Amino acid sequence: MKRILVCFFAMLMLSACTKNVSDDGYISYLRSNGAPDEEIQKLIEYERHNKYLPKGGYVDVTRRTVADVANDMGISLEEYISEYELPKGLPALVSETEANYTVPVSKMAEICGMDYAELKNMYNFPDSIREDMPWGYAIGEVTVLDVAGSSDAVAKLKKQYELPDAVGDDTLWKEVRETVDAKKQQNREKTPEPADR
């Protein structure tokens, strides 16, 4: 059960950014919603220098910025950054899911109620993964089987997210996560927002 909860939590934490961030869908979304150009430029510069962002990019699933999340939590952006051990000076327009993928693996283990060794064992992290590395990088280096938990779960995941037949148990998560996240984003956009009470 713990594996399922951690897997579910991890799969919610995905985001949209590419090295060519000026053409990114998330940047376009921010521009169309009136985000100040100065803040967008800070985001672009931050992402250009983030060595852990994958070349294929992340898919922004939630359409929320870290500033939105901090505000909803009733804390300042600086408190949010400190609480989740994010890089100091993280731009306010970084997407929620990108920020979650930037959380150190050791902090992610703490959030999930376990220590680093337990999380490493659960996901079969290769020895190259250190506890100070970002979660998004670490989870990308494990197999689809390690994320899903069983071959049956891999088959269900392939069907649910319409993954190609070539995807197997030993496929690395970083090879499928963009497809999975794009589907999650589509599903989220089709789901109506709950009405205010």
C-alpha positions in Angstrom: 0.0 0.0 0.0 2.9 2.4 0.9 4.4 1.8 -2.6 1.1 2.6 -4.3 0.8 5.9 -2.3 4.3 7.0 -3.0 3.9 6.0 -6.7 0.7 8.0 -6.9 2.3 11.0 -5.1 5.3 10.9 -7.4 3.3 10.7 -10.6 1.4 13.9 -9.6 4.6 15.8 -9.4 5.5 16.6 -13.0 6.0 19.8 -14.8 6.6 21.7 -18.1 10.0 23.1 -19.1 12.5 22.7 -21.8 15.9 24.0 -22.6 14.3 26.1 -25.3 12.0 27.6 -22.7 11.1 30.7 -24.7 8.9 28.6 -27.0 7.6 26.4 -24.1 3.8 25.9 -23.7 4.0 26.9 -20.0 5.7 30.2 -21.0 2.9 30.8 -23.6 0.4 30.1 -20.9 1.9 32.6 -18.5 2.1 35.3 -21.2 -1.5 34.7 -22.2 -2.5 35.2 -18.6 -0.7 38.5 -18.2 2.4 37.4 -16.3 4.9 40.3 -16.3 7.7 40.0 -18.9 10.3 40.7 -16.3 9.2 37.7 -14.2 9.0 35.5 -17.4 12.6 36.5 -18.2 13.7 35.4 -14.7 12.0 32.1 -15.3 13.6 31.6 -18.7 17.1 32.4 -17.3 16.6 30.0 -14.4 15.5 27.2 -16.7 18.3 27.7 -19.2 20.8 27.1 -16.4 19.1 24.2 -14.6 21.3 21.3 -15.6 18.7 18.8 -14.4 15.9 19.8 -16.7 15.5 17.0 -19.3 16.1 17.9 -23.0 12.6 16.7 -23.9 11.1 18.8 -21.1 8.4 18.3 -18.5 4.7 18.7 -19.1 3.1 21.3 -16.8 0.2 19.4 -15.4 -1.4 21.8 -12.8 -1.0 25.3 -14.4 0.0 26.6 -10.9 3.1 28.6 -10.1 5.1 28.2 -6.9 3.8 31.7 -5.9 0.2 30.3 -6.3 1.0 27.3 -4.1 2.7 29.3 -1.4 -0.2 31.7 -1.4 -2.7 28.9 -1.1 -0.7 27.5 1.8 -0.8 30.8 3.5 3.0 31.2 3.6 5.5 33.4 1.7 7.4 32.1 -1.3 10.6 32.2 0.7 9.0 30.0 3.4 7.8 27.6 0.7 11.3 27.4 -0.8 12.9 26.8 2.6 10.3 24.2 3.6 10.9 22.1 0.5 14.7 22.8 0.2 14.3 24.4 -3.2 17.0 26.5 -4.7 17.3 30.0 -3.2 16.0 32.6 -5.5 13.6 30.2 -7.3 11.5 32.5 -9.6 7.9 33.0 -8.6 6.7 31.8 -11.9 8.3 28.3 -11.8 5.5 25.8 -12.2 4.4 23.8 -9.2 5.3 20.5 -10.7 8.8 21.7 -11.8 9.4 22.8 -8.3 8.2 19.5 -6.9 10.7 17.8 -9.2 13.4 20.0 -7.9 12.9 18.8 -4.3 15.9 16.8 -3.1 15.4 13.0 -3.0 16.1 13.0 0.8 13.3 15.6 1.3 11.0 13.6 -0.9 11.6 10.6 1.3 10.8 12.7 4.3 7.6 14.0 2.7 6.6 10.3 2.1 7.3 9.3 5.7 10.5 7.3 5.1 14.2 7.7 5.0 16.4 7.9 1.9 17.5 4.2 2.1 13.8 3.1 2.1 12.9 5.3 -0.9 16.1 4.1 -2.7 15.2 0.5 -2.1 11.5 1.0 -3.1 12.4 2.5 -6.5 15.7 0.6 -7.0 17.6 3.8 -7.6 20.9 3.1 -9.3 24.0 3.8 -7.2 24.6 7.0 -9.2 21.6 8.6 -7.5 22.5 10.6 -4.4 20.1 11.8 -1.8 20.9 15.5 -2.6 19.9 15.1 -6.3 16.5 16.5 -7.5 13.6 14.1 -7.4 12.7 14.6 -11.1 16.2 13.5 -12.1 16.2 10.5 -9.8 12.8 9.2 -10.7 13.7 9.5 -14.4 16.5 7.0 -13.9 14.3 4.1 -12.7 12.3 1.7 -14.8 8.6 1.7 -15.5 8.4 -1.5 -13.5 10.0 0.3 -10.5 7.4 3.1 -10.7 4.4 0.9 -11.4 5.3 -1.9 -8.9 4.4 -5.0 -11.0 4.2 -6.2 -14.6 0.4 -6.1 -14.4 0.5 -2.5 -13.3 2.9 -1.7 -16.2 0.3 -3.2 -18.6 -2.5 -1.1 -17.0 -0.3 2.0 -17.2 0.5 1.4 -20.9 -3.2 1.1 -21.6 -4.3 4.1 -19.5 -1.7 6.4 -21.0 -1.7 4.9 -24.5 2.0 4.0 -24.4 3.6 2.3 -27.4 4.0 -1.5 -27.5 7.8 -1.1 -27.3 7.5 0.2 -23.7 8.3 -2.7 -21.3 9.2 -3.3 -17.7 12.8 -2.2 -18.2 12.0 1.1 -20.0 13.3 4.0 -18.1 10.7 6.3 -16.6 12.2 9.4 -18.3 11.4 7.8 -21.6 7.7 7.7 -21.0 6.9 10.5 -18.4 6.4 13.2 -21.0 3.7 11.1 -22.7 2.1 10.2 -19.3 2.1 13.8 -18.2 0.7 15.1 -21.4 -2.2 12.7 -21.0 -2.7 13.8 -17.4 -2.7 17.4 -18.5 -5.3 16.7 -21.2 -7.5 14.9 -18.6 -7.1 17.7 -16.1 -8.2 20.3 -18.7 -11.3 18.2 -19.6 -12.3 18.0 -15.9 -14.3 21.1 -14.8 -13.1 23.1 -11.9 -15.2 22.6 -8.7 -17.8 25.3 -8.1 -17.1 27.7 -5.2 -19.2 27.0 -2.2 
